Amino acid sequence: MRKLTLKAISTCLTVLIIAVFPRLGDAATIYGFDNNVATGPPVITAIAPTTGTIGTIVRITGKYFGPTQGTSSVYFNGTVVTSYTSWTDTSIKCVVPSGATTGNVTVTQIPLGTSNGKLFTLKPPVITAIAPTTGTIGTIVRITGKYFGPTQGTTSSVSFNGTAATTYTSWTDTSIKCEVPSGATSGNVTVTTPIGTSTNEKDFTLMPPHITAIAPTSGTIGTIVRITGKYFGPTQGASSSVSFNDTAATSCTPWTDTSIKCAVPSVVPSGPGTGNVTVKVTTPIGTSNGKLFTLEELTVTPTSLPGGTVGKAYSQTLTASGGTLPYTWTITVGTLPAGLLLNQATGVISGIPATSGTWNFTVKVSDSANRIGTQALSITTELVVTTDSLPGGTVGTAYSQTLAASGGTPPYTWKITVGALPAGLLLNKATGVISGIPATIETSNFTVMVTDSANGTATQALSITTELVVTTDSLPGGTVGTA
């Protein structure tokens, strides 16, 4: 029996089939003529490229493919192609289908037959470089190489030492950009496609954060501090933080891989009164080196206090800023004037001054974080002459009045500094008694000054008016003619 092989050659109007037997006993080739286009079992002369991966676009050149695809198909080692970009009688472009394996590429022309095969080799991905080679969680890494596939698809991925990346910014057959995933550790970066996993080793090292500088280097609670360095991560994430002496900052924005801004939290310094605080950055990879931040002292206001008057009520309130309530107040140097007290909880200095003088002292305030502030202050309490007026006197009649003073430290010494007493009166310097017998009618204006043992002084302007008084208020009767 002779075997027939059909080939069709088109004419404009008719179909003619001719069977040709080259030699006796050989298979016959049958040619048809249809619209001047020769059709028959397709013939592949070449494919390009000859290697690739799922999704690679392959160009198949040859003849008898037909002017359009119609019901014809291309197969990669038996797996039918589902995506074609072009089809002519001599050239086909198609995408290597999912599930394809290394083997022959064939074209099937239904019902005329299947072509010869051309070998196409599916290659596992190959990494030639990664950049950068160090970073932290969230760092974007570019992987270059080949056979990655034109798109990621559902079964392709990148792994960092076994941890799959979850965020990709681009994927081509020769380049991938992705973020280092949470949970990644230092080790090999690999690309996996349906064909296999890259085997050439490219290491990526995850680095703990490093601080190069902070600014400012001193401040108070709430001061905004900028931390510069590297390997902080592109965003803060749930497990990254900035700490001041192990107290986490609650507000950090913005946060980048090289810069963080955050507010100083309510923090306890390294030692009472030192103000020293260590700033560190922690990420899932580790904790950074430390940089010293100095918490400035609390600010005490006012910086000066008004004087007080001996014997009169006095009250002034001290306030603090830059710390965390509650505050505690104490006197560390010197003392308050006698009669005054400092309320440790409120900072109020109050009472009735008992002595005159100038009192120098230092107050200290501390907050709940053991930060402190100090302020040197003074209060001057005055000696006061409490006698503000004197009664008048009578010429020829004994006069005695005692001047009085309040405050200061007895004993007192009295003197007239301006003017003079009425004639006949004297001031006892030790007792403050003005006494004597006025000798003239007059109004005398004068100023007395009292000095205490601490050299405190006080003055008071006074006056005494002395009058002549007729003391005879009745006379006896007389007899006429009698002396």
Secondary structure, DSSP 4 states (H G I P E B T S, - for coil): -PPEEE-EE-BSS---EEEE-SSTTSPEEEEE-BTTBEESS-EEEEEE-SEE-TT-EEEEEEE-S-SS-TT-EEEETTEEP--EEEE-SSEEEEEPPTT--SEEEEEEETTTEE---EEEEE---EEEEEE-SEE-TT-EEEEEEE-S-SS-TTT-EEEETTEEP--EEEE-SSEEEEEPPTT--SEEEEEEETTEE--S--EEEE---EEEEEESSEE-TT-EEEEEEE-S-SS--TT-EEEETTEEPS-EEEE-SSEEEEEPPS---SSTTT-EEEEEEEETTEE---EEEEEPPPEEE-SS---EETTS-EEEE-EEESS-SPPEEEEEEE-PPTTEEE-TTT-EEEE---S-EEEEEEEEEE-TTS-EEEEEEEEEEE-EE-------EETTS-EEEE--EESS-SPPEEEEEEE-PPTTEEE-TTT-EEEE---S-EEEEEEEEEE-TT--EEEEEEEEEEE------------TT--
